Amino acid sequence: MDLSTHAPTALQAALQTDDWFAACPHALQQQLLGLARWRRLAPDEPLFARGGDADGLCCVAAGALRIGAHDAEGQAAVLAYLEPYQWFGEISMIDGLPRTHDAVADVASQVLVVPRADLLAWLDTHPVYWRDMARLACRKLRVAFVVLEELAQLPLEERVLRRLQLLAMGYGSRDVARRRIRVAQDVLARMLGVSRQSTNKALKQLEARGALRLHYGEIELLD
């Protein structure tokens, strides 16, 4: 769905499916939508790169983005896979430092970008809404701690299942988990820092356990 052609009320209703945005006061919601600019991205087109300027707060409106970086050998690591209507980019928006990672379209995508300078100017005169910016950052921090704990304690099979559950919940942005997740196995492997073969083996084991069902281009959670 091309949300950029829809009325602001329709877009605002769609964005309500994200817990953070839904909990924001109406005035902040209206300001974010009023300041936002549309970016259309082709598959594999970057929205921003690691080390780039802190140019705004972003939200996936259609498609999906890979958040990650490249190692010394040029291999791409994927830290997060963002779908509608997840917000991101709040770290650089808050501290003004360069972007920490790359954001690249996985498929044809549309992104809302709220310019940092405009948003900061409004927050300077409405400082009460900084608490909502902090809530967004804290949500991401909680997810990061969970992922670090799983990395240290769980075998690969369980890490795969936990990561799929995290994707299904939109990294904590949804009240109800999606049953079907559209993510390529090579992207999932890069998120976990393992080979595609190891990821495929773990998925087959989980399917045999009845925890999920593999479909072409999709993974269905059953547990």
C-alpha positions, 0 to 999 in steps of 0.5 A: 500500500502506498501510504504517501498518497493517503490522507494524513488521518489514514496514515496516523491510524496505520501508525497507531499499530506501533505501541510507542507512537500510539502512546505518544500524546496527540500533539506529538503525533501531529507534529511528527506527521506534520514535519515528516518527509517521504523517502522512497527506496529501491531494493538495496538502496541505502537510507543512510550509512554508518558515520553519516549525519544525524538527519532525523527520526525515521519510520518504516511506512512500507517495505522493510529495512535492514539495519547493520554494518560491514566488517573488515572483510566487507561482510554485511552483518544485520542487527535488525530487520524493520517493518511497518510501522517501526520507528528508528534513528532516535539515538543520533536524533538525541545525541547529534552524533553520526549514525551508528549503522547502515539502514538499507532497503531490503525491498522497495520501501517507503520511509517517513523522515522527520528532520532533526533540526525541525523536531529539535526546534519544536522540542525546545519549546515543548520539552515535556515531549522529550520523555516520549523520545526517551521511551523510544530509546529505552525500548530499544535498549531493553531489546538489546539487553535481551539479545545480548543475554540470549547470545551468551546463554542459549544454543543456536536453535533457541536463539533462532526461535527467540529472534523470530519471536522478536521479529514477530513482535516488531522488537516490542512495538506490537501487542499481538505477534504476527504468525507469519514472518517474511524474512530471508534465511540469509538475512536471519543468518546475518542477524545471528552471526552464523552461516546460512547452512547453520540457520537452515539446520536450526529451522529444520529442527524447529520445524520438526519440533512443531515450533514453526512451519517453513514456507516459500519466503516466509516462516510461520510461527506455531508455538 
